[in-house]
Amino acid sequence: MSDPRGRAPVSIELNPTLAELLARLCVELDTEDHLGVMSRALGLFDLAQRTRRTGGRLCFVNERGEAAEVVF
């Protein structure tokens, strides 16, 4: 990675585990847009980090109303 400020395209190398996870998510989402999937995942991570920094909690709620807190 050469531009952490996001002003230019960067290339990243994925290890086999990350590549498999990305491929699995693309299949589940029925998309070939791997960059879109990575963008969504990083967006959720960013949201969780921002929420934590401000003293909040990010939770997912399933269809039964059960909540699970996102922790890292």
MODELLER restraints for C-alpha pairs under 7 A, 6 or more apart:
rsr = mdl.restraints
at = mdl.atoms
rsr.add(forms.Gaussian(group=physical.xy_distance, feature=features.Distance(at['CA:1:A'], at['CA:10:A']), mean=5.58, stdev=0.5))
rsr.add(forms.Gaussian(group=physical.xy_distance, feature=features.Distance(at['CA:1:A'], at['CA:11:A']), mean=5.98, stdev=0.5))
rsr.add(forms.Gaussian(group=physical.xy_distance, feature=features.Distance(at['CA:1:A'], at['CA:12:A']), mean=5.95, stdev=0.5))
rsr.add(forms.Gaussian(group=physical.xy_distance, feature=features.Distance(at['CA:2:A'], at['CA:10:A']), mean=6.22, stdev=0.5))
rsr.add(forms.Gaussian(group=physical.xy_distance, feature=features.Distance(at['CA:3:A'], at['CA:10:A']), mean=6.51, stdev=0.5))
rsr.add(forms.Gaussian(group=physical.xy_distance, feature=features.Distance(at['CA:26:A'], at['CA:32:A']), mean=6.10, stdev=0.5))
rsr.add(forms.Gaussian(group=physical.xy_distance, feature=features.Distance(at['CA:26:A'], at['CA:34:A']), mean=6.46, stdev=0.5))
rsr.add(forms.Gaussian(group=physical.xy_distance, feature=features.Distance(at['CA:26:A'], at['CA:37:A']), mean=6.85, stdev=0.5))
rsr.add(forms.Gaussian(group=physical.xy_distance, feature=features.Distance(at['CA:48:A'], at['CA:58:A']), mean=5.86, stdev=0.5))
rsr.add(forms.Gaussian(group=physical.xy_distance, feature=features.Distance(at['CA:51:A'], at['CA:57:A']), mean=6.11, stdev=0.5))
rsr.add(forms.Gaussian(group=physical.xy_distance, feature=features.Distance(at['CA:51:A'], at['CA:58:A']), mean=6.54, stdev=0.5))
rsr.add(forms.Gaussian(group=physical.xy_distance, feature=features.Distance(at['CA:57:A'], at['CA:69:A']), mean=6.80, stdev=0.5))
rsr.add(forms.Gaussian(group=physical.xy_distance, feature=features.Distance(at['CA:58:A'], at['CA:69:A']), mean=5.81, stdev=0.5))
rsr.add(forms.Gaussian(group=physical.xy_distance, feature=features.Distance(at['CA:58:A'], at['CA:70:A']), mean=5.59, stdev=0.5))
rsr.add(forms.Gaussian(group=physical.xy_distance, feature=features.Distance(at['CA:59:A'], at['CA:67:A']), mean=6.12, stdev=0.5))
rsr.add(forms.Gaussian(group=physical.xy_distance, feature=features.Distance(at['CA:59:A'], at['CA:68:A']), mean=5.34, stdev=0.5))
rsr.add(forms.Gaussian(group=physical.xy_distance, feature=features.Distance(at['CA:59:A'], at['CA:69:A']), mean=4.15, stdev=0.5))
rsr.add(forms.Gaussian(group=physical.xy_distance, feature=features.Distance(at['CA:59:A'], at['CA:70:A']), mean=5.62, stdev=0.5))
rsr.add(forms.Gaussian(group=physical.xy_distance, feature=features.Distance(at['CA:60:A'], at['CA:67:A']), mean=5.49, stdev=0.5))
rsr.add(forms.Gaussian(group=physical.xy_distance, feature=features.Distance(at['CA:60:A'], at['CA:68:A']), mean=5.35, stdev=0.5))
rsr.add(forms.Gaussian(group=physical.xy_distance, feature=features.Distance(at['CA:60:A'], at['CA:69:A']), mean=6.41, stdev=0.5))
rsr.add(forms.Gaussian(group=physical.xy_distance, feature=features.Distance(at['CA:61:A'], at['CA:67:A']), mean=4.29, stdev=0.5))
rsr.add(forms.Gaussian(group=physical.xy_distance, feature=features.Distance(at['CA:61:A'], at['CA:68:A']), mean=6.48, stdev=0.5))
